[in-house]
Amino acid sequence: MREQQTLAFDHNGKVAFITGAGSGIGRATALRLAAEGAAVIVADVNAEGAGETVRQVHAARGRALAVHCDVRDRASIAAARDAGLAEFGSITYLVNNAGLVTMESLDELTEEHWDLVLDVNLKGQWLVTQEINPTIEAAGGGAIVNLSTVESMVVVSSKGYAQVHYNASKGGVPMLTKALAVELARKNIRVNAVAPGPIATGFVSLEGITSPEAMEFMSQRLLIQRVGQPDDIAAAISFLLSSDASWITGIQLPVDGGWLTR
Ligand SMILES: NC(=O)c1ccc[n+]([C@@H]2O[C@H](COP(=O)([O-])OP(=O)(O)OC[C@H]3O[C@@H](n4cnc5c(N)ncnc54)[C@H](O)[C@@H]3O)[C@@H](O)[C@H]2O)c1
């Protein structure tokens, strides 16, 4: 693990709606934003994970609420938003973080898994943004960060095959981000994306990503020779949401240990 994180950005008075915050990068983002003064709405299909995130935020004396939210379901998103509004009174930030992948080669990939991955990773970001952005506008504006990946730009085939559905879903995120930035600028809402490299979460398998075999594969790409931690991504998200990034919109920021450099 890395040394204790330095808190740098002021989110006092802000309220963040974070999808997929019951685990991994979403949980680290909830903890970081709460430590920097925001109230966090922990939105996830995994009630147990969301509850644990809230427990950790409360233990650190932050403000958090767990809400059930399936990013594929408009009614579920609206109910989660309304529960968050009832608790905290406004929403100023959105982090479209919920995501998943299934590991299959082209020939094994089913239509069911194609639809699942596209619906959660790409359609879900649009649907949640459509439901939440009027609330951010009503608060006077704010910011949105979408979770992308280096795999929106390059194919990583550590097992000898790509995940074509995952690449396609995340390939849409930088352009969705630009289009949303154009649409929402008039509402005083900035929209950016973060593109992580390999991060130690349970996304695929924590053991897998931290194994010597995985490190040997990754070391050929990484300039900074370690797997990324959820806190590395939370720091970038915190910056892009903050007023320190008030002149940044429409970008995708790689946070990848140099993966995309060569
Ligand atoms: N871990 C990595 O190496 C990595 C690299 C690049 C990008 N990312 C992206 O970062 C984001 C977070 O990934 P993570 O590594 O923290 O994974 P994770 O599996 O730890 O967390 C994902 C969370 O999303 C939730 N989720 C899944 N489907 C959902 C749905 N329909 N509605 C609401 N919530 C749902 C899960 O319950 C889980 O809590 C994802 O978008 C992922 O694509 C991860």
The ligand as a MOL file (V3000), in Angstrom:
LIG
                    3D

  0  0  0     0  0            999 V3000
M  V30 BEGIN CTAB
M  V30 COUNTS 44 48 0 0 0
M  V30 BEGIN ATOM
M  V30 1 N -9.6900 -1.9580 -11.8270 0
M  V30 2 C -9.1190 -1.6170 -12.9680 0
M  V30 3 O -8.0420 -2.1080 -13.3390 0
M  V30 4 C -9.7970 -0.5980 -13.8770 0
M  V30 5 C -9.0470 -0.1020 -14.9490 0
M  V30 6 C -9.6280 0.8230 -15.7940 0
M  V30 7 C -10.9200 1.2430 -15.5770 0
M  V30 8 N -11.6320 0.7560 -14.5390 0 CHG=1
M  V30 9 C -13.0150 1.2440 -14.3730 0
M  V30 10 O -13.2010 1.7560 -13.0700 0
M  V30 11 C -14.5720 1.5850 -12.6860 0
M  V30 12 C -14.6190 0.9690 -11.2860 0
M  V30 13 O -14.0110 -0.2950 -11.3320 0
M  V30 14 P -13.3710 -1.0210 -10.0660 0
M  V30 15 O -12.0340 -1.4800 -10.4780 0
M  V30 16 O -13.5160 -0.1870 -8.8670 0 CHG=-1
M  V30 17 O -14.3150 -2.3300 -10.0290 0
M  V30 18 P -15.1920 -2.9540 -8.8610 0
M  V30 19 O -15.7430 -4.2290 -9.4390 0
M  V30 20 O -14.4060 -3.0180 -7.5970 0
M  V30 21 O -16.3770 -1.9020 -8.6670 0
M  V30 22 C -17.4200 -1.7580 -9.5850 0
M  V30 23 C -18.7020 -1.4500 -8.8230 0
M  V30 24 O -19.7430 -1.2230 -9.7820 0
M  V30 25 C -20.9270 -1.8330 -9.2730 0
M  V30 26 N -21.8780 -2.1050 -10.3530 0
M  V30 27 C -21.8050 -3.0680 -11.3020 0
M  V30 28 N -22.8990 -3.0450 -12.0750 0
M  V30 29 C -23.6800 -2.0230 -11.6050 0
M  V30 30 C -24.9410 -1.4870 -11.9990 0
M  V30 31 N -25.6410 -2.0200 -13.0080 0
M  V30 32 N -25.4400 -0.4340 -11.3140 0
M  V30 33 C -24.7480 0.0880 -10.2550 0
M  V30 34 N -23.5640 -0.3800 -9.8460 0
M  V30 35 C -23.0230 -1.4310 -10.5140 0
M  V30 36 C -20.4350 -3.1010 -8.5810 0
M  V30 37 O -21.3940 -3.6230 -7.6800 0
M  V30 38 C -19.1650 -2.6130 -7.9140 0
M  V30 39 O -19.4020 -2.1450 -6.5860 0
M  V30 40 C -15.2310 0.7480 -13.7680 0
M  V30 41 O -15.9710 1.6030 -14.6240 0
M  V30 42 C -14.0570 0.1520 -14.5150 0
M  V30 43 O -14.3540 -0.1120 -15.8740 0
M  V30 44 C -11.1040 -0.1630 -13.6650 0
M  V30 END ATOM
M  V30 BEGIN BOND
M  V30 1 1 1 2
M  V30 2 2 2 3
M  V30 3 1 2 4
M  V30 4 1 4 5
M  V30 5 2 4 44
M  V30 6 2 5 6
M  V30 7 1 6 7
M  V30 8 2 7 8
M  V30 9 1 8 9
M  V30 10 1 8 44
M  V30 11 1 9 10
M  V30 12 1 9 42
M  V30 13 1 10 11
M  V30 14 1 11 12
M  V30 15 1 11 40
M  V30 16 1 12 13
M  V30 17 1 13 14
M  V30 18 2 14 15
M  V30 19 1 14 16
M  V30 20 1 14 17
M  V30 21 1 17 18
M  V30 22 2 18 19
M  V30 23 1 18 20
M  V30 24 1 18 21
M  V30 25 1 21 22
M  V30 26 1 22 23
M  V30 27 1 23 24
M  V30 28 1 23 38
M  V30 29 1 24 25
M  V30 30 1 25 26
M  V30 31 1 25 36
M  V30 32 1 26 27
M  V30 33 1 26 35
M  V30 34 2 27 28
M  V30 35 1 28 29
M  V30 36 1 29 30
M  V30 37 2 29 35
M  V30 38 1 30 31
M  V30 39 2 30 32
M  V30 40 1 32 33
M  V30 41 2 33 34
M  V30 42 1 34 35
M  V30 43 1 36 37
M  V30 44 1 36 38
M  V30 45 1 38 39
M  V30 46 1 40 41
M  V30 47 1 40 42
M  V30 48 1 42 43
M  V30 END BOND
M  V30 END CTAB
M  END
